[in-house]
């Protein structure tokens, strides 16, 4: 092995500690499309210079990780600011670089370094910044971001610096933005640029995560909500996932939560958001009623995560309206609820809520496929066997078909075939228990498919036979087989507050 290749193999073409290199005697070899740069090594910069002079390897790198793990032990990076800028610049020269992660253990990174990287890396699609302090003026960075048409996914984790706002406001093709446990800082500028308003008005953003920003304000969030609502009205919004959480007592969760609900209610027929997470701690005093109104009036939401805390209002009063909404909702597939302790109940809230929501699931809700209940310690509550089975059945769409009475024989049989392919014989048995005529008519299905008139007659016969079926309810593993004329129970039967 030449000295050049040895330097590259030992310095750059290595694995991060989370993905170590294969053993020396292993036949596997590291992929040349990814590399690691440890800034605490003296040979990091020389190795990058050598890489630039090695065309084959230089053009093959698609993924890069810059870290400074060694500096945790040595105390500082053995590199001055000029050398650091050169490192980022050399990485920006990689023609096929698509993803880069920068994790520098709370070290300061000059804005010039990040600007040099993005100015050169025109093919870059993902940028992950972790544990860094971005320092310096953002003017040059702003101009570079405005012309970067490939960068679509940006993640900030435990970062600080006003540069974060530059990414919020100036990326033309941004599709996914994650701001987690970071601080934005204040921009020293005389312009009227509002990054929150620009973010809400984006026509490209598809996923946004705002998790525990240290300096998030109520005005920031409301500016975003107002712009987002206007964009929904225009029909040009692309946002599908929205996650916003803040435990800060300085953030008015009541105002923000209501503003979010207004978006879902006002644009109920064309709202683009399918996945929603809302957590605002004890400042959100009407969380239950607000979330319930979203579930009742927005038909497009498929995934919801919400935190219900007590404060001056019993958490149980938040949970009850959500349960009532679930009895009527026919679109939500995934639900995660975090419950705070409720001093107004003699028993743990999660016990009462879990029992009530399982009754709703077994009797009324036929679309929910995933249910997670967390207690005040964020421990997951175990569901009963019946509840788990019902969630599995809902995933096959059979319960929804059986209760809607709108399915054809083909719909039922396709659902049964899909369930059987996943080794879910329980679902097949459940369907046949509710529709025994399916077993009788399976042989004639092929003929019916070829003759639409015959299909219509058989479908009518199937419906007629259903109406004449016995009204008595039976149960399968605790799950009630469809009752045709039973009186619908109210939420008070399930959840006493």
C-alpha positions in Angstrom: 0.0 0.0 0.0 1.4 3.4 -1.0 1.9 6.1 1.7 -0.9 8.2 0.1 -3.4 5.4 0.4 -2.3 4.5 3.8 -2.8 8.1 5.0 -6.3 8.1 3.4 -7.2 4.7 4.9 -6.1 5.5 8.4 -7.3 9.1 8.5 -10.4 9.5 6.3 -11.7 6.2 5.0 -12.7 5.1 8.5 -15.9 4.6 10.4 -17.4 6.7 13.2 -17.5 5.0 16.6 -21.2 4.4 16.1 -20.3 2.4 12.9 -16.9 0.9 13.5 -14.6 -0.5 10.8 -14.6 -4.3 10.1 -12.1 -6.4 11.9 -8.6 -6.6 10.4 -9.1 -10.2 9.3 -12.6 -9.5 7.9 -13.1 -9.8 4.1 -15.4 -6.7 4.3 -13.9 -3.4 3.3 -15.0 0.2 4.1 -17.1 1.9 1.6 -15.2 4.6 -0.4 -18.3 6.7 -0.7 -18.2 7.8 3.0 -15.4 9.3 5.2 -14.7 10.6 8.7 -12.7 13.6 9.6 -11.5 13.9 13.2 -10.3 17.5 13.6 -8.3 16.5 16.7 -5.9 14.6 14.5 -2.8 16.4 13.2 -3.1 14.6 9.9 -6.7 15.5 9.2 -6.0 18.5 7.0 -3.0 16.9 5.1 -5.2 13.9 4.4 -7.9 16.1 2.9 -5.3 17.8 0.7 -4.2 14.4 -0.5 -7.7 13.3 -1.2 -8.2 16.3 -3.5 -5.2 15.0 -5.6 -6.7 11.5 -5.8 -9.4 11.9 -8.5 -11.0 8.5 -8.2 -11.6 8.7 -4.4 -12.3 12.4 -4.5 -15.2 11.9 -6.9 -16.6 8.9 -5.1 -17.3 10.5 -1.7 -21.1 11.0 -1.0 -21.3 11.1 2.8 -19.0 12.8 5.3 -18.8 13.2 9.0 -16.7 15.9 10.8 -16.3 15.4 14.5 -13.9 16.2 17.3 -14.3 13.3 19.7 -10.6 13.4 20.6 -10.9 17.0 21.8 -13.1 15.8 24.6 -9.9 14.2 26.0 -7.3 16.6 24.8 -9.2 19.8 25.6 -9.0 21.6 22.2 -8.9 21.0 18.5 -5.4 21.1 17.2 -6.3 23.5 14.4 -6.5 27.3 14.0 -9.5 29.0 12.5 -7.8 29.4 9.1 -7.2 25.7 8.9 -10.7 25.0 10.0 -12.1 27.1 7.1 -9.8 25.2 4.8 -11.2 21.9 6.0 -14.7 23.0 5.3 -13.7 24.4 1.9 -12.0 21.1 0.9 -15.1 19.2 1.8 -17.1 21.6 -0.3 -15.0 20.7 -3.3 -16.2 17.1 -3.2 -18.3 17.0 -6.4 -20.7 14.2 -5.3 -21.1 15.1 -1.6 -24.8 14.7 -0.8 -24.8 14.4 3.0 -22.6 15.8 5.8 -22.8 15.7 9.6 -20.8 18.1 11.7 -20.6 17.2 15.4 -18.0 19.3 17.2 -18.7 18.8 20.9 -19.8 22.4 21.6 -16.9 24.0 19.8 -17.1 27.3 18.0 -17.4 27.2 14.2 -16.8 30.5 12.3 -19.5 31.4 9.8 -16.8 31.6 7.1 -16.2 27.8 7.4 -19.9 26.9 6.9 -20.1 29.4 4.1 -17.1 27.9 2.3 -18.7 24.4 2.6 -22.0 25.4 1.1 -20.5 27.6 -1.5 -18.7 24.6 -3.0 -21.0 21.7 -2.2 -23.6 22.3 -4.9 -24.8 18.7 -4.8 -25.4 18.7 -1.0 -28.9 17.5 0.0 -28.6 16.9 3.8 -26.8 19.0 6.4 -26.7 17.9 10.1 -25.2 20.2 12.6 -24.7 18.9 16.1 -23.2 20.4 19.3 -21.7 23.5 17.7 -21.7 27.3 18.3 -22.0 29.2 15.0 -20.2 32.6 15.4 -19.7 35.5 13.1 -21.6 37.6 10.5 -24.3 35.8 8.4 -24.3 38.2 5.4 -22.2 36.0 3.2 -24.0 32.8 4.3 -27.3 34.3 3.5 -26.3 35.0 -0.1 -24.9 31.5 -0.5 -28.1 29.9 0.9 -30.3 31.9 -1.5 -28.6 30.2 -4.5 -28.4 26.7 -3.1 -31.1 24.8 -4.9 -30.2 21.2 -3.8 -30.2 21.4 0.0 -33.5 20.0 1.3 -32.9 18.5 4.8 -31.3 20.6 7.6 -31.0 19.5 11.2 -29.8 21.5 14.2 -29.3 19.5 17.4 -28.0 21.3 20.5 -26.7 24.2 18.5 -26.6 28.0 19.0 -26.2 30.9 16.7 -28.1 33.3 14.5 -27.1 31.3 11.4 -30.0 29.0 12.3 -32.4 31.7 11.3 -30.6 32.1 7.9 -31.5 28.5 7.1 -35.1 29.1 8.1 -35.4 32.1 5.8 -33.2 31.7 2.8 -33.2 28.1 1.5 -35.3 27.9 -1.7 -35.7 24.1 -1.8 -36.0 23.3 1.9 -38.2 20.3 2.5 -37.3 19.2 6.0 -36.1 21.3 8.9 -35.4 20.0 12.5 -34.6 22.5 15.3 -34.0 20.4 18.5 -32.7 21.7 21.8 -31.1 24.7 20.2 -31.0 28.5 20.6 -31.5 30.9 17.7 -30.1 34.1 19.2 -31.0 37.6 18.0 -30.1 38.9 14.6 -28.3 42.2 14.6 -30.0 43.5 11.4 -32.1 46.4 10.4 -34.1 44.4 7.8 -37.7 43.3 8.4 -37.0 39.7 7.6 -39.1 37.4 9.9 -37.8 33.9 9.6 -40.8 32.4 11.3 -43.2 34.1 8.8 -41.1 33.0 5.9 -41.0 29.5 7.2 -44.8 29.4 7.5 -45.2 30.7 4.0 -42.9 28.2 2.4 -44.2 26.4 -0.6 -41.6 23.6 -0.4 -41.4 22.6 3.3 -42.9 19.2 4.0 -41.7 18.4 7.5 -40.9 20.8 10.4 -39.8 19.9 13.9 -39.4 22.6 16.6 -38.4 20.8 19.8 -37.6 22.7 23.0 -36.0 25.8 21.5 -34.5 27.8 24.3 -35.6 31.2 23.0 -38.9 30.3 21.3 -41.5 33.0 22.0 -45.2 33.0 21.6 -44.9 35.7 19.0 -42.6 33.5 16.9 -45.0 30.6 17.0 -48.1 32.8 16.2 -46.3 34.4 13.2 -45.6 30.9 11.9 -49.2 29.8 12.4 -50.6 32.9 10.7 -48.4 32.5 7.6 -49.1 28.8 7.5 -52.8 29.4 7.6 -52.6 31.9 4.7 -50.6 29.4 2.7 -53.2 26.6 3.4 -55.8 29.0 2.1 -53.9 29.6 -1.1 -53.6 25.9 -1.7 -49.8 26.1 -2.2 -48.7 24.6 1.1 -46.8 21.3 1.1 -46.4 20.8 4.9 -47.3 17.2 5.9 -45.5 16.8 9.2 -45.5 19.3 12.0 -44.0 18.7 15.5 -43.9 21.6 18.0 -43.0 21.1 21.7 -42.0 23.5 24.4 -42.0 23.0 28.2 -41.1 26.7 28.8 -43.5 28.5 31.1 -42.8 31.7 29.1 -44.4 30.2 26.0 -48.2 30.6 26.0 -49.3 27.1 25.0 -53.0 28.2 25.2 -52.6 30.8 22.3 -50.3 28.6 20.2 -52.5 25.5 20.6 -55.6 27.4 19.6 -53.8 28.9 16.6 -52.9 25.4 15.5 -56.4 24.1 16.0 -57.8 27.0 13.9 -55.6 25.9 11.0 -57.0 22.4 11.1 -60.6 23.6 11.5 -60.6 26.4 9.0 -58.9 24.3 6.4 -60.5 21.0 7.3 -61.2 19.9 3.8 -57.8 20.8 2.3 -55.3 20.8 5.2 -52.1 19.2 4.1 -50.8 18.3 7.5 -51.2 14.5 8.2 -48.8 14.1 11.2 -49.0 16.4 14.2 -47.2 16.6 17.6 -48.2 19.3 20.1 -46.8 19.6 23.6 -46.9 22.9 25.6 -46.8 21.7 29.2 -49.0 23.3 31.8 -49.7 26.5 29.9 -52.1 24.7 27.5 -55.2 24.7 29.7 -57.7 23.6 27.1 -55.6 20.9 25.4 -58.2 18.2 25.5 -61.0 20.2 24.0 -58.7 21.7 21.4 -57.3 18.3 20.3 -60.8 16.9 20.3 -62.0 19.6 18.0 -59.2 18.8 15.6 -60.1 15.1 15.6 -63.8 15.8 15.0 -63.5 18.4 12.3 -60.4 17.5 10.3 -60.7 14.3 8.2 -57.1 14.2 7.0 -55.1 13.8 10.1 -53.6 10.3 10.4 -51.0 10.6 13.2 -51.2 12.5 16.5 -49.0 12.9 19.5 -50.2 15.1 22.3 -49.2 15.8 25.9 -51.9 16.3 28.5 -50.8 17.9 31.8 -52.8 18.7 34.9 -51.7 22.1 36.3 -54.7 23.8 37.8 -57.0 21.8 35.5 -57.4 18.1 36.1 -55.7 16.1 33.3 -58.7 13.8 33.2 -60.8 16.7 31.9 -58.4 16.9 29.0 -58.6 13.2 28.3 -62.4 12.8 28.3 -63.2 14.9 25.2 -60.4 13.2 23.3 -62.0 9.8 24.0 -65.4 11.1 22.8 -63.8 12.4 19.6 -62.2 9.0 19.0 -65.6 7.3 18.9 -66.4 9.3 15.8 -63.1 9.7 14.1 -62.5 7.4 11.1 -59.1 8.6 9.8 -56.6 8.6 12.7 -54.2 5.7 12.4 -51.6 6.5 15.1 -52.1 8.0 18.5 -49.6 8.7 21.2 -50.7 10.4 24.5 -48.4 11.5 27.3 -50.3 11.8 30.6 -49.4 13.8 33.6 -50.5 12.8 37.1 -54.0 13.9 38.1 -54.5 14.6 41.8 -58.3 14.6 41.3 -58.5 10.8 40.7 -58.2 8.1 43.3 -56.5 5.8 40.9 -53.6 6.6 38.5 -54.9 8.5 35.5 -53.2 6.1 33.0 -55.2 3.2 34.5 -58.5 4.9 34.1 -57.7 6.3 30.7 -56.2 3.1 29.4 -59.4 1.2 30.4 -61.6 3.8 28.8 -59.7 4.1 25.5 -59.6 0.4 25.1 -63.4 0.3 25.3 -63.6 3.0 22.7 -61.1 1.0 20.5 -63.0 -2.3 20.9 -66.5 -0.9 20.4 -66.3 2.2 18.2 -63.0 2.9 16.5 -62.1 0.7 13.6 -59.2 2.6 12.0 -56.6 3.2 14.8 -53.6 1.0 14.2 -51.1 2.2 16.8 -51.8 3.3 20.3 -49.1 4.4 22.8 -50.0 5.7 26.3 -47.2 7.1 28.5 -47.4 7.8 32.2 -45.9 10.7 34.1 -42.5 9.1 34.1 -42.7 8.5 30.3 -43.0 4.7 30.8 -45.1 3.0 28.2 -48.4 1.5 29.4 -49.0 -2.1 28.4 -52.1 -2.7 26.4 -54.4 -5.7 26.9 -54.4 -8.7 24.6 -57.8 -7.7 23.2 -56.6 -4.1 22.4 -53.5 -5.3 20.7 -55.5 -7.7 18.6 -58.0 -5.0 17.6 -55.2 -2.7 16.5 -53.9 -5.5 14.3 -57.3 -6.1 12.9 -57.8 -2.4 12.2 -54.6 -2.5 10.1 -56.2 -5.1 7.8 -59.1 -2.6 7.2 -61.6 -5.5 7.9 -63.3 -3.8 10.9 -63.8 -0.6 8.9 -65.3 -2.6 6.0 -67.6 -4.6 8.3 -69.0 -1.5 10.0 -69.4 0.7 7.0 -71.4 -1.8 5.0 -70.1 -0.3 1.8 -67.6 -3.0 0.9 -67.9 -5.4 -1.9 -67.1 -9.1 -1.8 -63.8 -8.2 -3.6 -63.0 -5.6 -0.9 -63.5 -8.2 1.8 -61.5 -10.9 0.1 -58.6 -8.6 -0.8 -58.4 -7.5 2.8 -58.5 -11.2 3.9 -55.8 -12.1 1.4 -53.6 -9.3 2.6 -54.1 -10.3 6.2 -53.3 -13.9 5.5 -50.1 -12.9 3.7 -49.0 -11.4 6.9 -49.8 -14.6 8.8 -52.9 -12.9 10.5 -55.3 -15.8 10.6 -57.1 -14.0 13.4 -58.2 -11.4 10.9 -59.5 -14.0 8.5 -61.4 -15.7 11.2 -62.8 -12.4 12.4 -64.0 -11.5 8.9 -65.6 -14.9 8.3 -67.3 -14.7 11.8 -68.9 -11.5 10.8 -69.6 -12.4 7.1 -70.1 -16.2 6.8 -71.5 -15.6 3.3 -67.9 -14.8 2.2 -67.0 -18.4 2.6 -70.0 -19.6 0.6 -69.4 -17.2 -2.2 -65.6 -17.5 -2.6 -65.8 -20.0 -5.4 -68.1 -17.8 -7.5 -66.0 -14.7 -7.1 -64.0 -15.2 -10.3 -67.2 -15.6 -12.3 -68.7 -12.6 -10.6 -65.7 -10.5 -11.4 -66.1 -11.3 -15.1 -69.9 -10.5 -15.1 -70.7 -7.2 -13.3 -74.4 -7.9 -13.3 -73.8 -11.1 -11.3 -71.6 -9.2 -8.9 -74.3 -6.7 -8.2 -76.8 -9.4 -7.5 -74.5 -11.2 -5.1 -73.6 -8.0 -3.4 -77.4 -7.2 -2.9 -77.9 -10.8 -1.6 -75.0 -10.3 0.8 -76.5 -7.1 2.2 -79.9 -8.7 2.5 -78.6 -11.6 4.4 -76.7 -9.3 6.7 -80.0 -7.5 7.6 -81.6 -10.8 8.5 -78.7 -11.9 10.7 -79.2 -12.5 14.4 -79.1 -9.4 16.5 -77.4 -11.2 19.4 -73.7 -10.2 19.8 -70.9 -12.7 20.2 -67.3 -12.0 21.0 -64.1 -13.1 19.5 -61.1 -12.9 21.9 -62.9 -10.1 23.8 -63.7 -8.2 20.5 -67.4 -7.8 19.8 -68.6 -9.1 16.5 -70.6 -6.4 14.8 -73.9 -5.7 16.5 -76.4 -4.3 14.0 -79.0 -2.6 16.2 -77.2 -2.0 19.5 -77.5 1.3 21.2 -74.2 3.3 20.9 -72.6 3.9 24.3 -71.6 7.4 25.3 -68.2 8.4 26.6 -69.7 8.6 30.1 -70.0 4.9 30.1 -66.3 4.6 29.7 -64.7 7.4 31.5 -65.9 9.0 34.7 -64.4 12.3 35.6 
